[in-house]
Amino acid sequence: MSEEQPHANLAVPAFKTEKDPITQTRNGQSSVWRFGGSDKAAKASTVTLRGVIYMLFDNCGKDVNKTILPLGHGDPSVYPCFRTCIEAEDAVVDVLRSGKGNSYGPGAGILPARRAVADYMNRDLPHKLTPEDIFLTAGCNQGIEIVFESLARPNANILLPRPGFPHYDARAAYSGLEVRKFDLLPEKEWEIDLEGIEAIADEKTVAMVVINPNNPCGNVYSHDHLKKVAETARKLGIMVISDEVYDRTIFGDNPFVPMGKFASIVPVLTLAGISKGWVVPGWKIGWIALNDPEGVFETTKVLQSIKQNLDVTPDPATIIQAALPAILEKADKNFFAKKNKILKHNVDLVCDRLKDIPCVVCPKKPESCTYLLTKLELSLMDNIKDDIDFCVKLAREENLVFLPGDALGLKNWMRITIGVEAHMLEDALERLKGFCTRHAKKTETETESLQALKLSDNNLEM
C-alpha cells in the first residue's frame, strides 16, 4: 500500500500530515479519521464506586445456588418498606396534571422552588437565606460538579475526608483539582482530624469538604466540633463545602446541626436535596445553598462562577422543581420516623449478628445514613490478603456483595448497606458467618486435632 492510499478517503487531502492515525476498520480497510475519544474522564472513572461494584457482580458465582444479595451500594427506594410518602407523590402528580411543569426553567431553578428551599433551610439557621442564595441542581452529585468546576484554578487543591464519598475524588480529578486527604478518627467517633487539616493545607488550598451526617461512617457531628471546623477553615482562609444530603436520615441521639450556623465565622456552601430523606434518588433534585452573610462568595467571584457553570449544564426536571414547594412544606414527620425506625432496627440486627463473627467488627454503631462500616480482622483468617480479596471471594462463594473499604479510602474495612429489607440482612449475615468460618485461621489445638484425626483414619485403612 502506498503512502497516499490511507488518505484516499479524505476530501481535503492537503490537510494530511505524517501524524494522521491510520485506522484499521472491521473489514480490513485502512482509513484516516481525524477524531478519537477523549481521555479527560479516564482518571476520574477509576475512582468511582460503580467500577468496584460491577467487578464484584462479575465475580459472583454462576454455580452458586443462592440469589445475589447486592449490599454494596445504597438505593432503598427499590424496597417497598422504604417507599416515599404519599404527600411527595401527590405533589408530583398534581404538577403533572396541571401542565405547569412542562416548560424550560432558568439555570438557577424556578423561583417558587428556590424560595421553598430557602424557607426549609431557614428553620435551623441564625441568618436568613433568600431565593438568590439557592441554586437547584440535578441531584446532589451535580451540585458537587458545579461547585468543583467553579473552584478549579491552576494548581488549586481541595481537602477531602478519608474515608469519604468517592464521587468527590472523581469530580476533583475531572476538574483538575489536586486532592489532599484528612482523616476521620474512629477512636473519636469519626471526628475530623483538625490538626491533620492544618498540616496538609497550603496557600493553594481552596476548600474542605465536610459530610454531615456522615457517609460512610454514619456519625453526626456535634455543635462544638463543627464550630472548631469553622474556626480552622477561617484560620486557613478556605471555604467549607458541607454535604448534608442525609439530614433527614438520623436514628441516633445526636441532633443534626447545619454547618450554615457558623457562616458568620467562615463562608459555607451547603449541598443537599431530597434523594436520601424522601428516598427518591431517581427524581434528581438537589440544591446549592450559599451561607454567606458577609458576601465573601460575591467578592471572590465564586457566586459568578457558579452562575456561569449553571448556564452550561442541564437543569433538573421542571416538573420536580414545580413539585418541590409542596414536597418540602407538607413533609410528613411520621414518614421520616418510620423510615428511620426501620434503619435503626436493621443496624441493631446487624450489630447483634456480628457478635458471632469475630473477624468482622463494628467499632461504632452508626446513627445516620444507610450504611454500616466494619473493620476486618484479617489476622484471624487464612488466605485473605486484604479487604478487596475478602469481598471478591465472598462474592464468588456466597453471591454476597459488600463494598471493600479500599473504595472509600479505608483499607481492610468493609461497608454493609442497611437500607434493605431485614430478611435480606438476615440471609446475608448467615452467608457471611459461613464464609468467615470456612476461612478462619485454625488454632494450634484445632490443627493438632485435625492431624490426629487424619492419622487415625490412615491407621484404620492399614
C-alpha positions as CSV (number, residue, x, y, z in Angstrom):
1,M,0.0,0.0,0.0
2,S,1.5,3.4,-1.0
3,E,1.8,6.3,1.4
4,E,-1.1,8.1,-0.3
5,Q,-3.6,5.3,-0.2
6,P,-4.6,5.5,3.5
7,H,-5.6,9.2,2.9
8,A,-7.7,8.4,-0.2
9,N,-10.9,8.8,1.8
10,L,-10.2,12.4,2.7
11,A,-12.0,15.2,0.8
12,V,-9.2,17.6,1.8
13,P,-6.0,15.6,1.4
14,A,-4.0,18.8,1.6
15,F,-4.5,18.7,5.3
16,K,-3.0,15.3,5.7
17,T,0.1,15.0,7.9
18,E,2.5,12.3,8.9
19,K,0.8,12.3,12.3
20,D,-2.6,11.3,10.9
21,P,-3.5,8.0,12.6
22,I,-4.3,5.1,10.2
23,T,-7.3,3.2,11.5
24,Q,-7.9,-0.4,10.6
25,T,-11.6,-0.9,10.1
26,R,-13.6,-4.2,10.7
27,N,-13.4,-5.1,7.0
28,G,-9.7,-4.8,7.0
29,Q,-9.5,-1.5,5.1
30,S,-7.2,1.3,6.3
31,S,-8.6,4.8,6.6
32,V,-7.7,8.1,8.2
33,W,-10.2,9.6,10.7
34,R,-9.5,12.8,12.4
35,F,-11.4,12.1,15.6
36,G,-11.0,10.0,18.6
37,G,-12.2,9.5,22.1
38,S,-11.1,11.9,24.8
39,D,-9.3,10.6,27.9
40,K,-10.4,13.5,30.1
41,A,-12.6,11.3,32.2
42,A,-10.1,8.4,32.3
43,K,-8.6,9.2,35.7
44,A,-11.9,10.2,37.2
45,S,-13.6,7.0,36.2
46,T,-11.0,4.9,38.1
47,V,-12.2,6.2,41.5
48,T,-16.0,5.6,41.1
49,L,-18.0,3.1,43.1
50,R,-19.6,1.7,40.0
51,G,-16.4,0.1,38.7
52,V,-15.9,-1.7,42.1
53,I,-19.5,-2.9,42.4
54,Y,-19.6,-4.1,38.8
55,M,-16.3,-6.0,39.3
56,L,-17.8,-7.7,42.4
57,F,-21.0,-8.6,40.5
58,D,-18.9,-10.1,37.7
59,N,-17.2,-12.3,40.4
60,C,-20.5,-13.7,41.7
61,G,-20.6,-17.5,41.2
62,K,-22.8,-18.7,38.5
63,D,-22.7,-22.2,40.0
64,V,-23.6,-21.0,43.5
65,N,-27.2,-22.0,44.2
66,K,-28.0,-18.7,46.0
67,T,-29.6,-15.4,44.8
68,I,-27.2,-12.5,44.6
69,L,-27.6,-10.1,47.6
70,P,-26.5,-6.6,46.5
71,L,-25.4,-5.0,49.8
72,G,-22.5,-3.0,48.4
73,H,-24.4,0.1,47.2
74,G,-27.4,2.0,48.6
75,D,-30.8,2.5,47.0
76,P,-33.5,1.9,49.5
77,S,-36.1,3.1,47.0
78,V,-36.3,-0.3,45.4
79,Y,-37.8,-1.9,48.5
80,P,-41.5,-1.4,49.4
81,C,-40.8,-0.7,53.1
82,F,-38.9,2.5,52.1
83,R,-41.4,3.8,49.6
84,T,-41.7,7.6,49.7
85,C,-44.6,9.4,51.4
86,I,-47.9,9.9,49.6
87,E,-47.6,13.7,50.0
88,A,-44.5,13.7,47.8
89,E,-46.1,11.5,45.2
90,D,-49.3,13.6,45.2
91,A,-47.2,16.8,44.7
92,V,-45.7,15.4,41.5
93,V,-49.0,14.1,40.3
94,D,-50.7,17.5,40.9
95,V,-48.0,19.3,38.8
96,L,-48.2,16.7,36.1
97,R,-51.9,17.1,35.8
98,S,-51.8,20.9,35.9
99,G,-49.4,21.1,33.0
100,K,-47.2,23.6,34.9
101,G,-44.1,21.5,34.8
102,N,-43.6,21.1,31.0
103,S,-41.6,24.2,30.2
104,Y,-37.9,25.1,30.4
105,G,-36.7,26.6,33.6
106,P,-34.0,29.2,34.3
107,G,-30.4,27.9,35.0
108,A,-30.7,28.6,38.7
109,G,-34.1,26.9,39.1
110,I,-37.6,28.2,39.2
111,L,-38.3,30.9,41.8
112,P,-41.0,29.2,43.8
113,A,-38.7,26.1,44.3
114,R,-35.8,28.3,45.3
115,R,-37.9,30.2,47.8
116,A,-39.2,26.9,49.2
117,V,-35.7,25.6,49.8
118,A,-34.6,28.9,51.5
119,D,-37.6,28.6,53.8
120,Y,-36.9,25.0,54.5
121,M,-33.3,25.7,55.5
122,N,-34.1,28.9,57.4
123,R,-35.8,26.9,60.2
124,D,-32.4,25.9,61.5
125,L,-30.2,29.0,60.6
126,P,-29.5,32.2,62.6
127,H,-29.2,34.2,59.4
128,K,-31.9,34.1,56.7
129,L,-31.3,32.8,53.2
130,T,-33.1,34.3,50.3
131,P,-34.1,32.6,47.0
132,E,-31.0,34.3,45.4
133,D,-28.8,32.2,47.7
134,I,-30.3,28.9,46.4
135,F,-29.4,27.1,43.1
136,L,-31.2,24.0,42.1
137,T,-29.3,21.0,40.7
138,A,-30.0,17.6,39.2
139,G,-29.3,15.9,42.4
140,C,-26.5,16.5,44.9
141,N,-23.9,14.9,42.6
142,Q,-24.5,17.7,40.0
143,G,-24.1,20.1,42.9
144,I,-20.6,18.7,43.5
145,E,-19.8,19.0,39.9
146,I,-20.9,22.7,39.7
147,V,-19.0,23.6,42.8
148,F,-15.8,21.9,41.8
149,E,-15.8,23.4,38.4
150,S,-16.4,26.8,39.9
151,L,-13.4,26.4,42.2
152,A,-11.0,24.9,39.7
153,R,-7.9,27.1,39.2
154,P,-4.4,26.2,38.1
155,N,-2.6,24.3,40.9
156,A,-5.6,24.6,43.3
157,N,-6.1,21.8,45.8
158,I,-9.1,20.7,47.9
159,L,-9.3,18.8,51.2
160,L,-11.4,15.6,51.3
161,P,-12.2,13.3,54.2
162,R,-10.8,9.8,54.4
163,P,-13.0,7.6,54.4
164,G,-15.3,9.6,52.1
165,F,-17.7,9.6,49.2
166,P,-15.7,8.6,46.0
167,H,-17.7,11.0,43.8
168,Y,-15.8,13.9,45.3
169,D,-12.5,12.3,44.2
170,A,-13.8,11.6,40.8
171,R,-15.1,15.2,40.2
172,A,-11.9,16.7,41.6
173,A,-9.9,14.6,39.1
174,Y,-12.2,15.6,36.3
175,S,-11.9,19.3,37.3
176,G,-8.2,19.3,37.7
177,L,-8.2,19.9,41.4
178,E,-5.5,18.2,43.4
179,V,-6.9,16.1,46.3
180,R,-5.4,16.1,49.7
181,K,-6.9,13.8,52.3
182,F,-7.6,14.4,56.0
183,D,-8.5,11.6,58.4
184,L,-11.7,10.9,60.2
185,L,-10.8,9.4,63.6
186,P,-12.6,6.1,64.5
187,E,-11.3,6.3,68.1
188,K,-13.0,9.8,68.4
189,E,-16.3,8.7,66.9
190,W,-15.1,9.7,63.4
191,E,-14.4,13.3,64.3
192,I,-12.3,15.3,61.8
193,D,-8.6,15.4,62.4
194,L,-8.3,19.2,62.6
195,E,-4.5,19.1,63.3
196,G,-4.1,17.0,60.2
197,I,-6.0,19.6,58.1
198,E,-3.7,22.3,59.2
199,A,-0.7,20.1,58.3
200,I,-1.8,19.4,54.7
201,A,-3.3,22.8,53.7
202,D,-1.2,25.5,52.0
203,E,-1.7,28.7,50.0
204,K,-3.3,26.8,47.1
205,T,-6.0,25.2,49.2
206,V,-9.4,26.5,48.3
207,A,-11.9,24.4,50.4
208,M,-12.5,21.5,52.6
209,V,-15.5,19.1,52.4
210,V,-17.5,18.1,55.4
211,I,-20.1,15.3,55.1
212,N,-22.6,15.6,57.9
213,P,-24.4,13.3,58.7
214,N,-21.5,11.3,57.5
215,N,-21.4,8.8,54.6
216,P,-20.0,6.2,55.1
217,C,-19.3,6.4,58.8
218,G,-22.9,7.1,60.0
219,N,-21.9,9.6,62.7
220,V,-23.5,13.1,63.3
221,Y,-21.1,15.9,64.3
222,S,-21.7,17.9,67.4
223,H,-22.2,21.7,67.5
224,D,-18.9,22.1,69.3
225,H,-16.9,20.1,66.8
226,L,-18.5,21.9,63.8
227,K,-17.6,25.2,65.3
228,K,-14.0,24.1,65.6
229,V,-14.1,23.1,62.0
230,A,-15.3,26.5,61.0
231,E,-12.6,28.2,63.1
232,T,-10.0,26.0,61.4
233,A,-11.2,26.9,58.0
234,R,-11.3,30.6,58.8
235,K,-7.7,30.3,60.1
236,L,-6.6,28.8,56.8
237,G,-8.7,31.2,54.6
238,I,-10.7,28.4,52.9
239,M,-14.4,27.8,52.5
240,V,-16.4,24.8,53.9
241,I,-18.4,22.7,51.5
242,S,-21.0,20.9,53.7
243,D,-22.7,17.8,52.3
244,E,-26.0,17.5,54.2
245,V,-28.0,15.2,52.0
246,Y,-28.6,12.8,54.9
247,D,-30.1,15.5,57.2
248,R,-33.4,13.6,57.3
249,T,-31.9,10.2,57.9
250,I,-30.9,10.2,61.6
251,F,-31.9,7.5,64.1
252,G,-29.4,8.1,66.9
253,D,-29.3,10.5,69.8
254,N,-27.2,13.3,68.4
255,P,-29.2,16.1,66.7
256,F,-28.3,17.4,63.2
257,V,-26.6,20.8,63.2
258,P,-26.3,22.5,59.8
259,M,-22.8,23.9,59.0
260,G,-24.5,27.1,57.9
261,K,-24.9,28.0,61.6
262,F,-21.3,29.0,61.5
263,A,-21.4,31.2,58.4
264,S,-20.5,34.2,60.5
265,I,-17.1,32.6,61.1
266,V,-16.5,31.1,57.6
267,P,-18.5,31.1,54.3
268,V,-20.3,27.8,53.9
269,L,-21.5,26.2,50.7
270,T,-24.2,23.6,51.5
271,L,-25.1,20.7,49.2
272,A,-28.4,19.0,49.9
273,G,-31.5,17.5,48.3
274,I,-34.4,15.2,48.8
275,S,-33.0,12.0,47.4
276,K,-32.0,10.4,50.7
277,G,-34.5,11.9,53.1
278,W,-37.5,11.3,50.9
279,V,-36.0,8.1,49.3
280,V,-36.4,9.4,45.8
281,P,-32.9,9.3,44.2
282,G,-34.4,9.0,40.7
283,W,-36.2,12.3,41.0
284,K,-32.8,14.0,40.7
285,I,-33.4,17.3,42.6
286,G,-30.9,18.9,44.9
287,W,-29.5,22.3,45.7
288,I,-26.5,24.5,46.4
289,A,-27.1,27.0,49.3
290,L,-24.8,29.9,49.9
291,N,-24.5,30.6,53.6
292,D,-22.5,33.8,53.4
293,P,-23.8,36.8,55.4
294,E,-20.5,38.7,54.7
295,G,-20.8,38.4,50.9
296,V,-17.4,36.7,50.5
297,F,-18.6,34.5,47.6
298,E,-19.6,37.6,45.7
299,T,-16.3,39.5,46.2
300,T,-14.2,36.4,45.4
301,K,-16.4,35.8,42.2
302,V,-17.4,32.3,43.4
303,L,-21.0,33.3,43.0
304,Q,-20.4,34.5,39.5
305,S,-18.6,31.2,38.6
306,I,-21.4,29.1,39.9
307,K,-24.0,31.0,37.8
308,Q,-21.8,30.7,34.7
309,N,-21.4,26.9,35.2
310,L,-25.1,26.5,35.7
311,D,-25.7,28.2,32.4
312,V,-23.8,25.5,30.6
313,T,-25.2,22.4,32.4
314,P,-28.6,20.6,32.2
315,D,-31.3,21.7,34.6
316,P,-33.3,19.4,36.9
317,A,-36.7,18.4,35.6
318,T,-39.1,21.3,35.8
319,I,-41.9,19.0,36.9
320,I,-40.0,18.1,40.0
321,Q,-38.9,21.7,40.6
322,A,-42.5,22.7,40.5
323,A,-43.5,20.0,43.0
324,L,-40.7,20.9,45.4
325,P,-42.6,23.5,47.4
326,A,-45.3,21.1,48.3
327,I,-42.9,18.3,49.0
328,L,-40.9,20.4,51.5
329,E,-43.9,22.2,53.1
330,K,-46.0,19.0,53.5
331,A,-43.2,16.8,54.8
332,D,-44.8,14.1,57.0
333,K,-42.8,13.6,60.2
334,N,-44.4,10.2,60.6
335,F,-42.8,9.1,57.3
336,F,-39.3,10.1,58.4
337,A,-39.9,8.4,61.8
338,K,-41.0,5.2,60.2
339,K,-38.1,5.1,57.8
340,N,-35.5,5.8,60.5
341,K,-37.1,3.2,62.8
342,I,-36.5,0.6,60.1
343,L,-32.9,1.6,59.7
344,K,-32.4,1.6,63.4
345,H,-33.8,-1.9,63.6
346,N,-31.5,-3.0,60.7
347,V,-28.5,-1.6,62.4
348,D,-29.3,-3.4,65.7
349,L,-29.9,-6.6,63.8
350,V,-26.5,-6.5,62.0
351,C,-24.5,-5.4,65.1
352,D,-26.1,-8.2,67.1
353,R,-25.3,-10.9,64.5
354,L,-21.7,-9.6,64.1
355,K,-21.0,-10.6,67.7
356,D,-20.9,-14.2,66.4
357,I,-18.4,-13.3,63.6
358,P,-15.1,-12.4,65.3
359,C,-13.3,-11.4,62.0
360,V,-15.9,-8.6,61.2
361,V,-16.1,-5.9,63.8
362,C,-18.3,-2.8,64.0
363,P,-16.3,-0.3,66.2
364,K,-19.2,2.2,66.4
365,K,-22.9,1.8,65.7
366,P,-24.0,4.3,63.0
367,E,-26.7,6.8,64.0
368,S,-27.5,8.1,60.5
369,C,-27.3,7.2,56.8
370,T,-27.9,3.8,55.3
371,Y,-24.6,2.1,55.8
372,L,-22.6,0.3,58.5
373,L,-18.8,0.4,58.5
374,T,-17.0,-2.7,59.7
375,K,-13.3,-3.5,60.3
376,L,-11.9,-6.8,59.0
377,E,-9.7,-8.7,61.5
378,L,-7.6,-10.4,58.8
379,S,-5.2,-11.8,61.3
380,L,-8.0,-14.3,62.2
381,M,-8.3,-15.5,58.6
382,D,-6.4,-17.8,56.3
383,N,-5.7,-16.9,52.6
384,I,-7.3,-13.5,52.7
385,K,-4.9,-10.8,51.7
386,D,-7.0,-7.6,52.2
387,D,-10.5,-6.2,52.0
388,I,-10.7,-6.4,48.2
389,D,-9.7,-10.1,48.3
390,F,-12.2,-10.7,51.1
391,C,-15.1,-9.1,49.1
392,V,-14.1,-10.9,45.8
393,K,-14.0,-14.3,47.5
394,L,-17.2,-13.6,49.3
395,A,-19.0,-12.7,46.0
396,R,-17.6,-15.9,44.4
397,E,-18.5,-18.3,47.2
398,E,-21.7,-16.8,48.6
399,N,-23.1,-14.4,45.9
400,L,-22.9,-11.7,48.5
401,V,-21.7,-8.2,47.6
402,F,-20.4,-5.8,50.2
403,L,-18.2,-2.8,49.4
404,P,-14.5,-3.1,50.2
405,G,-13.3,-0.2,52.3
406,D,-10.5,0.5,49.9
407,A,-13.0,2.1,47.6
408,L,-13.7,4.6,50.3
409,G,-10.1,5.2,51.3
410,L,-10.1,2.9,54.3
411,K,-8.0,-0.2,53.7
412,N,-9.2,-3.5,55.3
413,W,-12.6,-2.2,56.3
414,M,-15.9,-3.1,54.7
415,R,-19.2,-1.2,54.2
416,I,-22.5,-3.0,54.6
417,T,-25.7,-1.5,53.2
418,I,-28.5,-1.4,55.8
419,G,-31.1,0.3,53.6
420,V,-32.7,-3.0,52.5
421,E,-35.4,-5.3,53.9
422,A,-34.5,-7.1,57.2
423,H,-34.8,-10.6,55.8
424,M,-32.0,-9.8,53.3
425,L,-29.7,-8.8,56.1
426,E,-30.5,-12.0,58.0
427,D,-29.7,-14.1,54.9
428,A,-26.5,-12.0,54.3
429,L,-25.2,-12.4,57.8
430,E,-25.8,-16.2,57.7
431,R,-23.7,-16.3,54.5
432,L,-21.1,-14.1,55.9
433,K,-20.8,-16.2,59.0
434,G,-20.4,-19.4,56.9
435,F,-17.8,-17.7,54.7
436,C,-15.8,-16.5,57.7
437,T,-16.0,-19.9,59.4
438,R,-14.6,-21.6,56.3
439,H,-11.7,-19.1,56.1
440,A,-11.0,-18.8,59.8
441,K,-7.4,-19.4,60.8
442,K,-7.1,-22.7,62.7
443,T,-5.8,-22.6,66.2
444,E,-2.9,-24.8,67.3
445,T,-5.2,-27.1,69.1
446,E,-7.6,-27.4,66.1
447,T,-4.6,-28.1,63.8
448,E,-3.3,-30.9,66.2
449,S,-6.8,-32.4,66.4
450,L,-7.1,-32.4,62.6
451,Q,-3.7,-34.0,62.2
452,A,-4.6,-36.7,64.8
453,L,-7.9,-37.4,63.0
454,K,-6.1,-37.9,59.7
455,L,-3.5,-40.2,61.4
456,S,-6.3,-42.2,62.9
457,D,-8.0,-42.6,59.5
458,N,-4.7,-43.7,57.9
459,N,-4.3,-46.4,60.7
460,L,-7.8,-47.7,60.1
461,E,-7.1,-48.1,56.4
462,M,-4.0,-50.1,57.2
